[in-house]
Amino acid sequence: MERRTYLASVSAGVATLAGCSVPLSSGTDRAEWTFETGGSVSSPPLVHDEVVYVGSHDHYLYALDRHDGAEQWRFPAGQKVIGGVATDGNTLYWGSFDWQVYAVDRPQARDGTPRLRWVFETNSAISSTPVLDGETLYIGSQDRSLYALSKGDGSLCWSFETGGNILQAPAVTDDRLYVGSNDNRLYALEKESGDRQWYFETEGSVGCIPAVVEETVYAGSYDGHLYAVAADSGEAEWTFSTAGRVQSSPSVVDGTVYVGDREGIVYAVDAETGDELWQYETAGTVWNATPLLDDGVLYIGTGRRGGGGVHALDAESGERQWSFETDGTVHDSLTLADELLYFGTRQSGSTSGKVHAISLG
């Protein structure tokens, strides 16, 4: 495939360093509740119908009251749960490191018991979050394959094998799926059949969830670049160089791409040109987190030696609004529901983890 590469401008006249190694504040007044599990929590929480659903390395999926963090139930998941949960309102779907995809009917009453509907076994551990689209569930596995399953009974619709582990969820559009792999490629697949439409080659693993806006796919790579690729052809539109490898999944809002890198820098990039608008240095590491934008504020979690935290930045300028310090690494994305941010942490030097709820106000 012919690749056209346009390096993003990072000249001082265009890019502005909005923050530089700003220490996290304790922010304890924002804390609403915490819930401790028996293992690290690197799963992004799902909030649905007043309940927080989140997996843990302690081999359980938890259902917590979203207002006070009280445990409603837990379900054995066979092994650690790293990815997130999807739901159609009645059934919960997730993958586990025991190689299986689970479908569990959630109880309708607070004191009810969840019921296993089906399981589907892949050939390796699952770290990606499933994606529901109509009657089909899409999920990647570290056996190198992306699976399309019937959400009703877990039967296989199709599978597509790449050359490397699939660590994150695909992006789903009306007619295509876009998914990254550890074989350094971003793939476009036909949604109904799983047939490959094209692939785009990078110089490192593509371990993020692609973002698709209009006719462009945005994805980062462990090669230290953020790419904009034509959705119909897979041709490069522009390439933006970062300071470290990009494991974070990009967000695209109002013509701006937001993404973090492993050096702990958060970037705002013009979605059309690839020019840098601003950058903010967190003094930590941005792992799998997808930047979350709400009401002009960008929220992102980070990790560092001995802890981590949440940063709230002005989306237009990159200036810090506030920060919240945790005693563990915020490894994945934040979830916002009714002015509360929910997230998990991996505790440093401990086998335990925590689920947090903090206030925006």
MINU-390241 format. One record per residue (C-alpha): chain; x, y, z; residue in three letters. Coordinates in nm, 3 decimals, padded with zeros to 5 digits. Example, Ala and Ser with C-alpha at 12.3 -4.5 7.8 and 13.67 -1.06 7.14 Angstrom:
% MINU-390241
<'A',<01.230,-00.450,00.780>,'ALA'>
<'A',<01.367,-00.106,00.714>,'SER'>
This chain:
% MINU-390241
<'A',<00.000,00.000,00.000>,'MET'>
<'A',<00.132,00.342,-00.089>,'GLU'>
<'A',<00.159,00.565,00.216>,'ARG'>
<'A',<00.155,00.942,00.213>,'ARG'>
<'A',<00.300,01.080,00.535>,'THR'>
<'A',<00.265,01.438,00.647>,'TYR'>
<'A',<00.457,01.512,00.965>,'LEU'>
<'A',<00.269,01.734,01.206>,'ALA'>
<'A',<00.411,02.074,01.283>,'SER'>
<'A',<00.547,02.101,01.636>,'VAL'>
<'A',<00.709,02.441,01.608>,'SER'>
<'A',<00.702,02.666,01.910>,'ALA'>
<'A',<00.495,02.917,01.716>,'GLY'>
<'A',<00.208,02.668,01.684>,'VAL'>
<'A',<00.226,02.439,01.986>,'ALA'>
<'A',<00.187,02.562,02.341>,'THR'>
<'A',<00.304,02.375,02.649>,'LEU'>
<'A',<00.009,02.426,02.879>,'ALA'>
<'A',<00.138,02.229,03.174>,'GLY'>
<'A',<00.474,02.096,03.288>,'CYS'>
<'A',<00.511,01.827,03.555>,'SER'>
<'A',<00.246,01.981,03.778>,'VAL'>
<'A',<00.216,01.791,04.108>,'PRO'>
<'A',<-00.117,01.626,04.176>,'LEU'>
<'A',<-00.328,01.772,04.453>,'SER'>
<'A',<-00.477,01.531,04.704>,'SER'>
<'A',<-00.828,01.644,04.614>,'GLY'>
<'A',<-00.980,01.440,04.895>,'THR'>
<'A',<-01.284,01.670,04.903>,'ASP'>
<'A',<-01.385,01.527,04.565>,'ARG'>
<'A',<-01.391,01.168,04.686>,'ALA'>
<'A',<-01.744,01.024,04.709>,'GLU'>
<'A',<-01.657,00.660,04.783>,'TRP'>
<'A',<-01.405,00.384,04.723>,'THR'>
<'A',<-01.455,00.010,04.704>,'PHE'>
<'A',<-01.163,-00.228,04.754>,'GLU'>
<'A',<-01.135,-00.557,04.567>,'THR'>
<'A',<-00.890,-00.843,04.613>,'GLY'>
<'A',<-00.694,-00.753,04.300>,'GLY'>
<'A',<-00.595,-00.461,04.079>,'SER'>
<'A',<-00.876,-00.285,03.893>,'VAL'>
<'A',<-00.769,-00.196,03.541>,'SER'>
<'A',<-01.115,-00.247,03.392>,'SER'>
<'A',<-01.303,00.068,03.279>,'PRO'>
<'A',<-01.631,00.082,03.476>,'PRO'>
<'A',<-01.970,00.058,03.308>,'LEU'>
<'A',<-02.249,00.258,03.473>,'VAL'>
<'A',<-02.600,00.137,03.388>,'HIS'>
<'A',<-02.931,00.168,03.570>,'ASP'>
<'A',<-02.781,00.296,03.898>,'GLU'>
<'A',<-02.518,00.020,03.907>,'VAL'>
<'A',<-02.142,00.025,03.842>,'VAL'>
<'A',<-02.013,-00.291,03.674>,'TYR'>
<'A',<-01.638,-00.346,03.689>,'VAL'>
<'A',<-01.394,-00.636,03.668>,'GLY'>
<'A',<-01.094,-00.707,03.889>,'SER'>
<'A',<-00.774,-00.907,03.881>,'HIS'>
<'A',<-00.920,-01.107,04.171>,'ASP'>
<'A',<-01.125,-01.309,03.915>,'HIS'>
<'A',<-01.461,-01.144,03.982>,'TYR'>
<'A',<-01.698,-00.907,03.810>,'LEU'>
<'A',<-01.859,-00.670,04.062>,'TYR'>
<'A',<-02.191,-00.489,04.068>,'ALA'>
<'A',<-02.179,-00.182,04.296>,'LEU'>
<'A',<-02.436,00.078,04.390>,'ASP'>
<'A',<-02.322,00.383,04.200>,'ARG'>
<'A',<-02.423,00.624,04.479>,'HIS'>
<'A',<-02.238,00.470,04.773>,'ASP'>
<'A',<-02.025,00.186,04.631>,'GLY'>
<'A',<-02.207,-00.084,04.824>,'ALA'>
<'A',<-02.160,-00.428,04.673>,'GLU'>
<'A',<-02.477,-00.576,04.525>,'GLN'>
<'A',<-02.322,-00.896,04.393>,'TRP'>
<'A',<-02.010,-01.046,04.242>,'ARG'>
<'A',<-01.979,-01.310,03.969>,'PHE'>
<'A',<-01.683,-01.551,03.930>,'PRO'>
<'A',<-01.503,-01.483,03.603>,'ALA'>
<'A',<-01.254,-01.771,03.602>,'GLY'>
<'A',<-00.950,-01.542,03.582>,'GLN'>
<'A',<-00.869,-01.173,03.595>,'LYS'>
<'A',<-01.092,-00.927,03.410>,'VAL'>
<'A',<-00.897,-00.644,03.247>,'ILE'>
<'A',<-01.139,-00.523,02.981>,'GLY'>
<'A',<-01.469,-00.351,03.031>,'GLY'>
<'A',<-01.830,-00.468,03.021>,'VAL'>
<'A',<-02.098,-00.420,02.754>,'ALA'>
<'A',<-02.472,-00.451,02.809>,'THR'>
<'A',<-02.795,-00.446,02.609>,'ASP'>
<'A',<-02.986,-00.360,02.927>,'GLY'>
<'A',<-03.062,-00.718,03.025>,'ASN'>
<'A',<-02.740,-00.912,02.973>,'THR'>
<'A',<-02.381,-00.825,03.064>,'LEU'>
<'A',<-02.095,-00.928,02.833>,'TYR'>
<'A',<-01.723,-00.936,02.909>,'TRP'>
<'A',<-01.402,-01.128,02.840>,'GLY'>
<'A',<-01.165,-01.290,03.089>,'SER'>
<'A',<-00.806,-01.409,03.107>,'PHE'>
<'A',<-00.950,-01.762,03.128>,'ASP'>
<'A',<-00.992,-01.728,02.748>,'TRP'>
<'A',<-01.371,-01.707,02.765>,'GLN'>
<'A',<-01.637,-01.454,02.671>,'VAL'>
<'A',<-01.919,-01.442,02.927>,'TYR'>
<'A',<-02.284,-01.348,02.885>,'ALA'>
<'A',<-02.464,-01.313,03.219>,'VAL'>
<'A',<-02.823,-01.200,03.272>,'ASP'>
<'A',<-02.823,-00.931,03.534>,'ARG'>
<'A',<-03.077,-00.959,03.818>,'PRO'>
<'A',<-03.376,-00.728,03.795>,'GLN'>
<'A',<-03.398,-00.688,04.174>,'ALA'>
<'A',<-03.124,-00.538,04.389>,'ARG'>
<'A',<-03.096,-00.857,04.595>,'ASP'>
<'A',<-03.128,-01.087,04.294>,'GLY'>
<'A',<-02.873,-01.332,04.156>,'THR'>
<'A',<-02.704,-01.302,03.814>,'PRO'>
<'A',<-02.754,-01.599,03.580>,'ARG'>
<'A',<-02.503,-01.735,03.330>,'LEU'>
<'A',<-02.651,-01.731,02.978>,'ARG'>
<'A',<-02.357,-01.862,02.773>,'TRP'>
<'A',<-01.979,-01.870,02.738>,'VAL'>
<'A',<-01.765,-01.874,02.426>,'PHE'>
<'A',<-01.408,-01.997,02.444>,'GLU'>
<'A',<-01.127,-01.839,02.244>,'THR'>
<'A',<-00.769,-01.965,02.230>,'ASN'>
<'A',<-00.604,-01.716,02.465>,'SER'>
<'A',<-00.657,-01.446,02.726>,'ALA'>
<'A',<-00.898,-01.162,02.656>,'ILE'>
<'A',<-00.813,-00.805,02.758>,'SER'>
<'A',<-01.039,-00.611,02.520>,'SER'>
<'A',<-01.384,-00.472,02.593>,'THR'>
<'A',<-01.667,-00.623,02.387>,'PRO'>
<'A',<-01.870,-00.404,02.153>,'VAL'>
<'A',<-02.241,-00.462,02.091>,'LEU'>
<'A',<-02.393,-00.369,01.756>,'ASP'>
<'A',<-02.748,-00.486,01.700>,'GLY'>
<'A',<-02.759,-00.861,01.755>,'GLU'>
<'A',<-02.382,-00.907,01.724>,'THR'>
<'A',<-02.104,-00.891,01.982>,'LEU'>
<'A',<-01.751,-00.811,01.863>,'TYR'>
<'A',<-01.448,-00.891,02.079>,'ILE'>
<'A',<-01.076,-00.938,02.028>,'GLY'>
<'A',<-00.849,-01.197,02.190>,'SER'>
<'A',<-00.480,-01.241,02.249>,'GLN'>
<'A',<-00.508,-01.546,02.024>,'ASP'>
<'A',<-00.473,-01.286,01.743>,'ARG'>
<'A',<-00.836,-01.306,01.634>,'SER'>
<'A',<-01.137,-01.077,01.629>,'LEU'>
<'A',<-01.466,-01.259,01.686>,'TYR'>
<'A',<-01.822,-01.177,01.584>,'ALA'>
<'A',<-02.069,-01.364,01.806>,'LEU'>
<'A',<-02.446,-01.384,01.826>,'SER'>
<'A',<-02.536,-01.197,02.143>,'LYS'>
<'A',<-02.830,-01.431,02.203>,'GLY'>
<'A',<-02.654,-01.765,02.223>,'ASP'>
<'A',<-02.282,-01.693,02.173>,'GLY'>
<'A',<-02.261,-01.880,01.844>,'SER'>
<'A',<-01.978,-01.778,01.611>,'LEU'>
<'A',<-02.075,-01.559,01.315>,'CYS'>
<'A',<-01.719,-01.518,01.189>,'TRP'>
<'A',<-01.361,-01.466,01.305>,'SER'>
<'A',<-01.068,-01.281,01.153>,'PHE'>
<'A',<-00.709,-01.368,01.236>,'GLU'>
<'A',<-00.437,-01.102,01.246>,'THR'>
<'A',<-00.064,-01.150,01.294>,'GLY'>
<'A',<-00.058,-01.039,01.658>,'GLY'>
<'A',<-00.255,-01.012,01.982>,'ASN'>
<'A',<-00.565,-00.794,01.979>,'ILE'>
<'A',<-00.559,-00.599,02.305>,'LEU'>
<'A',<-00.839,-00.346,02.261>,'GLN'>
<'A',<-01.191,-00.316,02.123>,'ALA'>
<'A',<-01.273,-00.244,01.760>,'PRO'>
<'A',<-01.444,00.071,01.641>,'ALA'>
<'A',<-01.775,-00.013,01.472>,'VAL'>
<'A',<-01.942,00.190,01.196>,'THR'>
<'A',<-02.242,00.124,00.973>,'ASP'>
<'A',<-02.057,-00.114,00.742>,'ASP'>
<'A',<-01.706,-00.166,00.879>,'ARG'>
<'A',<-01.495,-00.251,01.182>,'LEU'>
<'A',<-01.156,-00.097,01.252>,'TYR'>
<'A',<-00.924,-00.281,01.488>,'VAL'>
<'A',<-00.557,-00.265,01.588>,'GLY'>
<'A',<-00.319,-00.556,01.643>,'SER'>
<'A',<00.022,-00.625,01.790>,'ASN'>
<'A',<00.134,-00.711,01.437>,'ASP'>
<'A',<00.177,-00.332,01.391>,'ASN'>
<'A',<-00.131,-00.301,01.172>,'ARG'>
<'A',<-00.463,-00.120,01.176>,'LEU'>
<'A',<-00.728,-00.327,00.995>,'TYR'>
<'A',<-01.056,-00.238,00.825>,'ALA'>
<'A',<-01.301,-00.530,00.802>,'LEU'>
<'A',<-01.640,-00.567,00.638>,'GLU'>
<'A',<-01.883,-00.584,00.930>,'LYS'>
<'A',<-02.116,-00.858,00.810>,'GLU'>
<'A',<-01.854,-01.102,00.679>,'SER'>
<'A',<-01.527,-01.009,00.851>,'GLY'>
<'A',<-01.354,-00.982,00.512>,'ASP'>
<'A',<-01.048,-00.759,00.514>,'ARG'>
<'A',<-01.090,-00.432,00.324>,'GLN'>
<'A',<-00.743,-00.292,00.388>,'TRP'>
<'A',<-00.468,-00.265,00.647>,'TYR'>
<'A',<-00.237,00.020,00.742>,'PHE'>
<'A',<00.116,-00.064,00.854>,'GLU'>
<'A',<00.291,00.118,01.140>,'THR'>
<'A',<00.627,00.053,01.307>,'GLU'>
<'A',<00.484,-00.065,01.640>,'GLY'>
<'A',<00.189,-00.240,01.800>,'SER'>
<'A',<-00.151,-00.078,01.755>,'VAL'>
<'A',<-00.293,-00.129,02.103>,'GLY'>
<'A',<-00.567,00.133,02.115>,'CYS'>
<'A',<-00.934,00.164,02.022>,'ILE'>
<'A',<-00.945,00.355,01.693>,'PRO'>
<'A',<-01.164,00.665,01.667>,'ALA'>
<'A',<-01.366,00.709,01.347>,'VAL'>
<'A',<-01.503,01.051,01.257>,'VAL'>
<'A',<-01.661,01.113,00.919>,'GLU'>
<'A',<-01.414,00.973,00.662>,'GLU'>
<'A',<-01.105,00.941,00.884>,'THR'>
<'A',<-00.976,00.680,01.128>,'VAL'>
<'A',<-00.745,00.798,01.408>,'TYR'>
<'A',<-00.518,00.554,01.590>,'ALA'>
<'A',<-00.194,00.560,01.788>,'GLY'>
<'A',<00.095,00.316,01.775>,'SER'>
<'A',<00.371,00.200,02.005>,'TYR'>
<'A',<00.607,00.350,01.745>,'ASP'>
<'A',<00.539,00.693,01.901>,'GLY'>
<'A',<00.297,00.829,01.643>,'HIS'>
<'A',<-00.068,00.922,01.608>,'LEU'>
<'A',<-00.204,00.845,01.262>,'TYR'>
<'A',<-00.496,00.981,01.060>,'ALA'>
<'A',<-00.597,00.732,00.790>,'VAL'>
<'A',<-00.862,00.752,00.518>,'ALA'>
<'A',<-01.148,00.527,00.627>,'ALA'>
<'A',<-01.230,00.405,00.275>,'ASP'>
<'A',<-00.879,00.331,00.147>,'SER'>
<'A',<-00.637,00.308,00.440>,'GLY'>
<'A',<-00.413,00.579,00.295>,'GLU'>
<'A',<-00.232,00.804,00.544>,'ALA'>
<'A',<-00.367,01.158,00.571>,'GLU'>
<'A',<-00.116,01.278,00.830>,'TRP'>
<'A',<00.120,01.152,01.100>,'THR'>
<'A',<00.189,01.322,01.432>,'PHE'>
<'A',<00.500,01.241,01.635>,'SER'>
<'A',<00.470,01.199,02.013>,'THR'>
<'A',<00.735,01.179,02.283>,'ALA'>
<'A',<00.653,00.818,02.373>,'GLY'>
<'A',<00.456,00.520,02.253>,'ARG'>
<'A',<00.082,00.570,02.221>,'VAL'>
<'A',<-00.123,00.315,02.413>,'GLN'>
<'A',<-00.402,00.561,02.486>,'SER'>
<'A',<-00.711,00.557,02.263>,'SER'>
<'A',<-00.781,00.891,02.091>,'PRO'>
<'A',<-01.094,01.100,02.137>,'SER'>
<'A',<-01.208,01.333,01.859>,'VAL'>
<'A',<-01.437,01.621,01.952>,'VAL'>
<'A',<-01.518,01.935,01.751>,'ASP'>
<'A',<-01.225,01.901,01.513>,'GLY'>
<'A',<-00.963,01.820,01.778>,'THR'>
<'A',<-00.795,01.487,01.852>,'VAL'>
<'A',<-00.700,01.428,02.216>,'TYR'>
<'A',<-00.458,01.150,02.310>,'VAL'>
<'A',<-00.190,01.066,02.568>,'GLY'>
<'A',<00.143,00.883,02.548>,'ASP'>
<'A',<00.354,00.666,02.775>,'ARG'>
<'A',<00.574,00.965,02.864>,'GLU'>
<'A',<00.270,01.114,03.036>,'GLY'>
<'A',<00.201,01.390,02.785>,'ILE'>
<'A',<-00.155,01.471,02.677>,'VAL'>
<'A',<-00.186,01.623,02.329>,'TYR'>
<'A',<-00.451,01.822,02.146>,'ALA'>
<'A',<-00.406,01.791,01.769>,'VAL'>
<'A',<-00.598,01.950,01.482>,'ASP'>
<'A',<-00.803,01.665,01.333>,'ALA'>
<'A',<-00.775,01.794,00.977>,'GLU'>
<'A',<-00.410,01.897,00.956>,'THR'>
<'A',<-00.233,01.706,01.234>,'GLY'>
<'A',<-00.089,02.029,01.376>,'ASP'>
<'A',<-00.034,02.037,01.751>,'GLU'>
<'A',<-00.260,02.279,01.938>,'LEU'>
<'A',<-00.127,02.221,02.290>,'TRP'>
<'A',<00.033,01.962,02.515>,'GLN'>
<'A',<00.020,01.901,02.889>,'TYR'>
<'A',<00.278,01.705,03.089>,'GLU'>
<'A',<00.125,01.499,03.369>,'THR'>
<'A',<00.443,01.375,03.541>,'ALA'>
<'A',<00.303,01.025,03.509>,'GLY'>
<'A',<00.218,00.769,03.241>,'THR'>
<'A',<-00.092,00.761,03.024>,'VAL'>
<'A',<-00.171,00.392,02.978>,'TRP'>
<'A',<-00.492,00.270,02.811>,'ASN'>
<'A',<-00.702,00.572,02.899>,'ALA'>
<'A',<-00.928,00.738,02.645>,'THR'>
<'A',<-00.947,01.114,02.716>,'PRO'>
<'A',<-01.298,01.208,02.826>,'LEU'>
<'A',<-01.441,01.547,02.727>,'LEU'>
<'A',<-01.740,01.705,02.899>,'ASP'>
<'A',<-01.857,02.066,02.903>,'ASP'>
<'A',<-01.523,02.204,02.783>,'GLY'>
<'A',<-01.311,02.002,03.028>,'VAL'>
<'A',<-01.087,01.709,02.938>,'LEU'>
<'A',<-01.043,01.434,03.197>,'TYR'>
<'A',<-00.772,01.168,03.187>,'ILE'>
<'A',<-00.619,00.923,03.432>,'GLY'>
<'A',<-00.249,00.852,03.479>,'THR'>
<'A',<-00.008,00.633,03.670>,'GLY'>
<'A',<00.333,00.688,03.824>,'ARG'>
<'A',<00.564,00.517,04.070>,'ARG'>
<'A',<00.372,00.488,04.396>,'GLY'>
<'A',<00.038,00.617,04.272>,'GLY'>
<'A',<-00.149,00.803,04.003>,'GLY'>
<'A',<-00.439,01.037,03.956>,'GLY'>
<'A',<-00.696,01.216,03.746>,'VAL'>
<'A',<-00.628,01.541,03.561>,'HIS'>
<'A',<-00.895,01.789,03.457>,'ALA'>
<'A',<-00.776,02.019,03.176>,'LEU'>
<'A',<-00.930,02.306,02.985>,'ASP'>
<'A',<-01.000,02.144,02.648>,'ALA'>
<'A',<-00.925,02.458,02.450>,'GLU'>
<'A',<-00.601,02.567,02.617>,'SER'>
<'A',<-00.474,02.259,02.801>,'GLY'>
<'A',<-00.448,02.450,03.128>,'GLU'>
<'A',<-00.503,02.243,03.441>,'ARG'>
<'A',<-00.835,02.300,03.618>,'GLN'>
<'A',<-00.779,02.053,03.900>,'TRP'>
<'A',<-00.626,01.715,03.976>,'SER'>
<'A',<-00.702,01.426,04.210>,'PHE'>
<'A',<-00.433,01.205,04.357>,'GLU'>
<'A',<-00.476,00.831,04.410>,'THR'>
<'A',<-00.259,00.570,04.581>,'ASP'>
<'A',<-00.270,00.349,04.273>,'GLY'>
<'A',<-00.228,00.371,03.896>,'THR'>
<'A',<-00.529,00.473,03.688>,'VAL'>
<'A',<-00.472,00.230,03.404>,'HIS'>
<'A',<-00.781,00.266,03.186>,'ASP'>
<'A',<-01.059,00.507,03.096>,'SER'>
<'A',<-01.282,00.713,03.322>,'LEU'>
<'A',<-01.661,00.688,03.314>,'THR'>
<'A',<-01.882,00.993,03.373>,'LEU'>
<'A',<-02.239,00.968,03.504>,'ALA'>
<'A',<-02.438,01.247,03.668>,'ASP'>
<'A',<-02.139,01.462,03.768>,'GLU'>
<'A',<-01.941,01.170,03.909>,'LEU'>
<'A',<-01.627,01.015,03.761>,'LEU'>
<'A',<-01.581,00.640,03.812>,'TYR'>
<'A',<-01.250,00.460,03.762>,'PHE'>
<'A',<-01.033,00.178,03.893>,'GLY'>
<'A',<-00.677,00.173,04.026>,'THR'>
<'A',<-00.395,-00.077,04.043>,'ARG'>
<'A',<-00.241,-00.043,04.388>,'GLN'>
<'A',<00.138,-00.013,04.402>,'SER'>
<'A',<00.307,-00.285,04.606>,'GLY'>
<'A',<-00.022,-00.453,04.686>,'SER'>
<'A',<-00.242,-00.728,04.548>,'THR'>
<'A',<-00.555,-00.520,04.603>,'SER'>
<'A',<-00.725,-00.263,04.384>,'GLY'>
<'A',<-00.993,00.002,04.423>,'LYS'>
<'A',<-01.294,00.141,04.244>,'VAL'>
<'A',<-01.333,00.517,04.294>,'HIS'>
<'A',<-01.613,00.766,04.254>,'ALA'>
<'A',<-01.517,01.133,04.264>,'ILE'>
<'A',<-01.717,01.451,04.214>,'SER'>
<'A',<-01.662,01.709,03.942>,'LEU'>
<'A',<-01.786,01.990,04.164>,'GLY'>
